[in-house]
Amino acid sequence: MSDQLFQEVQLGTALKQTYTVDKSVPLIDSNIHIKKNDHCYLLHEIEATYYKLNPVPQVNDKSAPLIEEDTRIQQHNRAALFNDIKMKAN
């Protein structure tokens, strides 16, 4: 940023006062009431029913990734990549 522009930004400017007329209203009917949510009761209820679950029979899970045996992972030279990006940016 040039020095002159920086000095202008530092000085600031006088802003005009604004007035708004907000006519928006919530779209919630007046007959709707929000009750208290009892989290402790909910957690106890989940915990009580958790132990009543039936175990699932063994499933033939084929979701494991298929990685070939000759696949090798090499270290990536990120510093060289970043230097290349910086040089092309200039």
GROMACS elastic network, one bead per residue, 0.5 to 0.9 nm:
[ bonds ]
;  ai    aj funct       b0    kb
    1     4     6  0.84442   500
    1     5     6  0.66605   500
    1     6     6  0.64115   500
    2     5     6  0.53344   500
    2     6     6  0.61378   500
    2     7     6  0.86819   500
    3     6     6  0.50125   500
    3     7     6  0.61369   500
    3     8     6  0.86618   500
    4     7     6  0.51645   500
    4     8     6  0.63195   500
    4     9     6  0.87242   500
    5     8     6  0.50741   500
    5     9     6  0.62324   500
    5    10     6  0.86295   500
    6     9     6  0.51063   500
    6    10     6  0.62083   500
    6    11     6  0.87614   500
    7    11     6  0.62659   500
    7    12     6  0.88314   500
    8    11     6  0.51605   500
    8    12     6  0.64896   500
    8    13     6  0.86796   500
    9    12     6  0.53338   500
    9    13     6  0.83318   500
   15    18     6  0.89316   500
   22    25     6  0.85877   500
   25    28     6  0.86754   500
   26    29     6  0.85046   500
   28    31     6  0.84390   500
   28    32     6  0.70524   500
   29    32     6  0.56778   500
   29    33     6  0.89811   500
   30    33     6  0.78772   500
   34    37     6  0.89031   500
   37    40     6  0.89783   500
   37    41     6  0.89929   500
   37    42     6  0.86676   500
   38    41     6  0.56036   500
   38    42     6  0.64918   500
   38    43     6  0.89220   500
   39    42     6  0.50031   500
   39    43     6  0.61072   500
   39    44     6  0.85757   500
   40    43     6  0.52025   500
   40    44     6  0.61909   500
   40    45     6  0.85656   500
   41    44     6  0.51513   500
   41    45     6  0.61128   500
   41    46     6  0.86867   500
   42    45     6  0.50752   500
   42    46     6  0.62604   500
   42    47     6  0.86225   500
   43    46     6  0.51085   500
   43    47     6  0.61010   500
   43    48     6  0.85582   500
   44    47     6  0.50201   500
   44    48     6  0.60449   500
   44    49     6  0.86788   500
   45    48     6  0.51400   500
   45    49     6  0.63520   500
   45    50     6  0.85333   500
   46    49     6  0.53422   500
   46    50     6  0.59298   500
   47    50     6  0.50893   500
   47    51     6  0.71456   500
   48    51     6  0.63713   500
   48    52     6  0.75358   500
   49    52     6  0.52219   500
   49    53     6  0.70191   500
   50    53     6  0.57924   500
   51    54     6  0.83589   500
   56    59     6  0.80472   500
   58    61     6  0.87126   500
   61    64     6  0.74001   500
   62    65     6  0.83318   500
   63    66     6  0.88158   500
   67    70     6  0.85211   500
   67    71     6  0.68888   500
   68    71     6  0.55377   500
   69    72     6  0.83459   500
   76    79     6  0.88494   500
   77    80     6  0.57196   500
   77    81     6  0.67115   500
   78    82     6  0.61534   500
   78    83     6  0.85522   500
   79    82     6  0.51868   500
   79    83     6  0.61466   500
   79    84     6  0.85648   500
   80    83     6  0.50866   500
   80    84     6  0.61155   500
   80    85     6  0.86448   500
   81    84     6  0.50943   500
   81    85     6  0.62905   500
   81    86     6  0.87259   500
   82    85     6  0.50239   500
   82    86     6  0.61673   500
   82    87     6  0.86379   500
   83    86     6  0.50636   500
   83    87     6  0.61701   500
   83    88     6  0.86563   500
   84    87     6  0.52117   500
   84    88     6  0.62887   500
   84    89     6  0.86379   500
   85    88     6  0.52418   500
   85    89     6  0.61343   500
   85    90     6  0.88974   500
   86    89     6  0.50792   500
   86    90     6  0.65287   500
   87    90     6  0.55232   500
